[in-house]
Amino acid sequence: MLPPELPPLPALTRAEAELIDRYLDVVDLLGRINPGHSGDTYRGLRAAQALASKAAALRDALTLMHQRGEHELHGPTLARALRVLDGERRTARVAVPPGPQ
């Protein structure tokens, strides 16, 4: 049985797609570094070391958008793209886990 088909990505410019990809790269690394989650320090150290280059790539994606005249982020469209790419789960790893009730 095949897994359910994901909804299609919304139409994005190449620069917007690059922005989304680089943003999720940074989010994934921050999720690995999050001290509120269990894990070993070496994994966090490796993620922290990679973070600088991924953050620079995110900056470059935003710079390219700005240079091309794309001065506005279309939030609803980009949010749809993030949802299709599992952004809700991936960004949840960055948040502080809920405490005991």
PyMOL commands that set and color helices and strands:
alter all, ss='L'
color gray80, all
select helices_A, chain A and resi 14-33+41-67+75-84+87-92
alter helices_A, ss='H'
color red, helices_A
deselect
rebuild
show_as cartoon
